[in-house]
Amino acid sequence: MKQSVLRQYAQLIAKMGANVQKGQEVFILADLDQPEFVKLVVEACYKLGAKKVTVDFEYQPLAKLHYRYRTLTTLSKLDDYQIARWKHYVDVLPARIYLVSEDPDGLKGVNQEKMAKSQQRIYPIIKPYRDQMENKYQWCIAAVPGKAWAKKVFPGMRASQAVEKLWQAILFTCRVDEDSDAVENWEKHNASLREHCNYLNGLGIEKLHYTSKNGTDFTVGMIPEGRFCGGSETLKNGVVFNPNMPTEECFISPMRGKAEGVVYATKPLSYQGQLIENFHIRFEDGKAVEWHAEKNEALLTKIITMDEGSAYLGECALVPYDSPISKSGLLFYNTLFDENAACHLALGMGFADCIEGYLDKTLEECRALGVNDSMVHEDFMIGSPDMNIDAICRDGKTVPVFRKGNWAF
């Protein structure tokens, strides 16, 4: 891949993604797969005026060793220096960049019970810090190829060929090429997403009804003060950033407790280095009450039962079936991409910024209106080429939103 194109992508992540401000600290979390690209992102952050850039590397084989050999007590504790870092995040509100490249099967064989219990115990320690930072800092999740991930997406190729092919797919879906300005491309894309959101927000939607020939027949209620969002987000200080690269969705946080019916997943769900495949979930009174997966059902159960809120929905996202990612014909085995190829739902935490006027409300006030709270937020894809979605509006009208997998307006 040409260095000039990779540099443009790095600059896009730093500027349009995290929108690093002069004098701001930046924390980057990355896997070990693309250190040279991480270097480009660090340089791009400094050129935007970053005060300090800290990089933390992760490595799945080490994570497996930690879960194998550490005791549950040790896994469930944060040491003083780790607490100090969370306090530092709250104090300085750094920009956060996540560069994902992990192997979709990289944690296969890990002790799921031990992992889940340690996360359940450590979350209450972290939660107060996370809540204090909610909607106060910029963050961006983007992707770079890892060899194992690339081989999963392109199994018939040599590793080097697969990595190059995955680079091409990532850059295409992120609107980066040598013949155009990636920032301009994103500005146009954000404007298009805003137009769709504005139309949806003008309908006064009370609930959405999803149907598909695969068996999906599902209704979910909206929060009266809720609003569809998409593309860029704006902080109270006026800083605009793009949290996901790529993104094709118009999303909203539904009313906790208002979901009925069954939904069938149309793509595998990659969760903590393992794949959950061919599953469905049935909801009653907003809560997942029955589910089945052909592969890794125990892991699906772990997600749904992680805490009180994990069985409820935190997001409904609308993505046309003819989106660029879907048109690529690729299954990425990575939620950042696969969620942008199809309509999806998310179990767990909802978004306070999906509430009208959220900048002038507390996080507690937004949750009191019906935004779900949970330690998890896991998207799963339900969109299909024959999916229809109707908006049942507060004025009694029924308005088609999707027909045959795509926008009906």
N, C-alpha and C positions, 0 to 999 in steps of 0.2 A: 504494500500500500504506500502511495506517495507521501513523503514527509509533509509536503505542503497541505495535503488534504487532512492529515491527522492533526496538524497544527491548527487548522481552521476548526476542526471538531473540538479540540481542547479549548480554544478560545470561546467557542460557542457555549460550552459547558460552564466556563468561568463567568462569562458575561451575561448571556441570555438565560442560562440555567440558574446558577447561584447568584449572579449579579453581585459579585464581590465589591464591597465599598472601600474607599480609601481609608486606611487606618484600621480595617477590620481584621480580626483573626479568622483563619480558615482551618477546618479539620477535614481531612480526606480519609475515607475508609476504602481500602481496595484489597483485592486478592493479589496473589503473587504473580499473576499471569503476564501483565503488561507494564513492567516497571518503567520502560522508556516512555510510554504514553503518560503514566502518572507524572513523570518529570515534566512533560509538556504542559500538563494541567497546572502543576505547581508554578511553573514559570509564568503561565497566563494569569494566575492569581496575583503574583507579585507585580506584574506589569499593570494590573488594574489598581495597584496601590495597597495590596494586602500588607498588614503589619507583620504577620507571622503565619506560616503555613505548616501545620503538623500532619504527618502522614502515618496512619496506622495500617499495617498489613495483616490480613487474615489468611489462614491456610487450613483447608478442611481436614487433611490428615491429622493435624495437631488437635483440632477440635474433637475428633474421634478419640484421640488418646486421652484428652482431658476428661471426657465423659466416661471413658473406660476405667481410668485409674483414680480419679479424684473421688472422694466420698461425697455423698449428697449434701452433707453439712458444709463442706468446703465450697462446693459448686453454688450453694445457696447464699453465700456471704459476699459482701463487698468490703474490701479492706479500706483503711482510712484514705489512702492515696487515690483510690477509685472514687470514693465519695467526694474528695476534694476536686476531682475533675468535673463531676456533675455540678458542683457548686460553681466552678469556674465557667461552665457552659451558661448557667443562669446569669452570672454576673456580667459576662462580656458578650453574650449572644453572638457566637461566631457563625459564619456561613458554614454549612455542612455539605460535603460532596461525597456521594457514594458511587463508586465505580464497581459494578457487579460483573463477575465473569465465572462464577462458581459452576462446578460440575453438577448437573441436575441429579445425578446419582451419588454425589460425593459423600453423603453421610449414611449411605445404605449400610444396614447392620448395626447402627448405633442403638444404644439402649433408650428407646423412646420414652419409657416410663420415667427413667432417671432424668432425662432431658426436660420433660414436661414439668416434673415436680420441682426441679431446680429453678426453672423459669417462673413458675407460680410463686415460689418463695421469694425470689429476688425482685419481682415486679413491684410489690408494695414499697420497696426501698427506693426504686427509681421513679415511681409514678409522681410523687410531689414535685420533683425537679422537671419532669416532662410537662406536667400541667402548667408550671410557671413559665415555660418557654413557648407554650402553644400559641401559634400565629404571631410570634414576635421575632422570628429569624428566618433567613432564607435557607433553603435546602434544595438539592437536586440529586436525583438518581439517574445515572446513565450507565452505559454498558461498554465493555471491551471484550474481545474474544479470549477465552481460555481454551487450551487444546482439548481437554475432555469435553467441554461444552460444545465446541465446534464439531468434534467427531460424533457427538450425539445428534446434532442437527444434520450433518452431512456424513453419514456412516460409511459411504462407499469411497471416501477420499483419504489420501494421506493426510497426516495431521497438519502439515504446512499448508496444503491446498485448502483444507477445511477452514483453517484460521483465516486465510485470505478471503475465502468465500463468505465467512461470517462477518468479517470487517465490511465487505461490500454491502451485506444486508443491513447491518447496523447503521452505516452511513446513509444508505438510501432511505431507511425509515426515519432517520433524524434530519432528512432534508439537507444533507451535506454533499456537495460535489464541487469539482474544480471549475465548473462553468457558471456558477451563480454564487451570490452572497448568502451564506447560511443565515445570518442575522435577519436579512430582509425576508428570506423564506419563512422564518419563524414569526416575524411580525405579521405577515399576511395570513399565516395559519392561525395565529391567535385571534386575529380579527374575524376569521370565518367561524371559529368555535364560539366566539362571543355572540355572533349573529344567531346561531342556533340556540344558544342558551337564552338569549333575550326573547326569542319566539316562544320557547317552552315556558319561561317565567311569566309571559303574558297570558297564558291559557288559564291560570288559576286551577291547577291540577289538584284534585282531591286524592286520586289513586291511579295507579297504572296497572293494566291487565295484560299479561304476557301469555301468548299461546304459540305452540309449535307442534308439528306432527310427531316429534319424538316423545311426546307425552307431557311437555311443560304446559301447565295451566295454573297460573299464579297471579295473585293480586297483592299489591303492596301500597300502603297508605302513605301520604305525604304530610309533612309538618306544614301547617298554614303559613308560617313565617319562613319556610324553606325556599331555597333558590338553587337553580342549576348553575354550576360553575364549569369552566373548561379552559385549558391552556394556562395562561399566566395568572398569578395571584399577586395581590398588593398588600403590603404591611401597613400598619397605622402610620409609619413614618414616610409613606409614599414610595418605598422601594418595591419595584416589580420584579418578580422572578418566575421561572418555570420549573416546578418541582419534578416533573417527569419528562425525560427525553428518551424515546418518543412519547407522544400522547395523541390520541384521536377521540377522546371521550368527552361527553357532556355528562356530568355526574351530580348527584344530590344525595344527601343523607335522609333516609325515610324516617317515618315516625316509628319509634320503638314500640313493638307490640301490635303493629298493624301489618301483618303479612299472612296470607292464607294460600294453601295449594302446594303443588309439587313443581320442582324445577330439576331439569336434567342437565348435567355438565356436558359441554360439547368439546372440551379439550382437557388434557391431563392437567392437574394442578401440581406444580413444583413447590414443595414445602420443606424447608430445612434439609435440602440435599436429597430428597426422596420424592417420588412421583406417586400421586393418587390418581387412579384412572377409572373411567366409566362409572360415575357415581350419580346419585340423585339424592335430593333432600326434600322432605315434606315439612311444611310450616303450619302451625296452628296458633292463633292469637299472637302472631309475630315471632314465635319461637320454633326452632328446629326440633321436631319431636320424633322424626324417623329418618333414617338414612341408610344407604348401602353403597359400597364401592367394590368393584371386581378386584381391584388391586389396592392394597394398603388401607383397608377399611379402618383398622385400628388407629392409624395416623389421622384419618378424617375424624374419628371419634375424639382423639386428643384435641384437635382444633376446636370442635364444637363444645367440648366440656372443660376448656381451660379455666374459665371463670364464669360468673353469673351472666355477663354480657356477651360471651362468645357464641351463644346459640341464637342471638338476635342479629339483625342486619344493620350495618353501618353505612352502606353505600349501594346505590343503584346507578349504573353507568350505561349510557347509550352510545353504542359504537356501530356505524354502518358496516354491513358485511363486505362492502366494496372498498373498505379502507385500504391504504397502501400496504399495510402489514398482511391483511387477509389476501390481497391480490398477489403478494409474493409467493403464496402457496406453501410457505414454510411453517412448520410447527417449531417454535423456538425452545420449548420446554423451559421457559422463563416468563414469569408473570408480567414483568415490565413490558414485554412485547406481546405475549399472547392475549393479555387483557385488552390490548388495543387493536385486536383483530376481531373482536366480538363483544356484544353486549355482555355485561357481567354484573354480578352482585358481590358484596363483601360481607363476610361474617365478622362481627366484632365492632371495633371502635368506629364511630361516625366522626364527621368533620364539623367543627363549630363554625368554620367559615362558609358553610352552606346555609347559614341563618342570615336573613336580611338584617343589616345593621350590626353584625357580629363584633365589629371593632369597638362599638360602644357598649357591649355587653360583656359580662364575665363568662368564663368557661362554664361555671355552675349554672348560670342563667340559660345558656344555650342548651345544656344537657337537660334542664328542667322543661324545656319546650319539646323534648322528645329525641334529641341526639343521643345515640347509644354510646355507652362507655364500656371499654374492655381493654385487656392487655394485648389482644390480638387484633389484627386487621388483615384478613386473608381474602383476596379476590379469587372468584372462580367463574369460569366462562360459560355462559348459557346461550349465546347468540348462535343462530343457524340461518341458512339461506331462505328458510320459509317462515321465519319468526315474524309474527304480527304483534304490535303493541298499541293498545288504545289508552288514551287519557280520558278518564272520567272526571269531568270538571265540576267545580263547586256550583256553577250555574245550571247544572243538569245536563249539559251537552257532552257527547262522546266524540272525541277528536282523534282520528288516526295519526299516530306518531311514527310507527314503523309498518311497512308492508313489504313482505318477502325479504326481510332482513335489512332493508335500507330505509332511509328517511322517507316519510310520506308527505313531506312538505318541501 
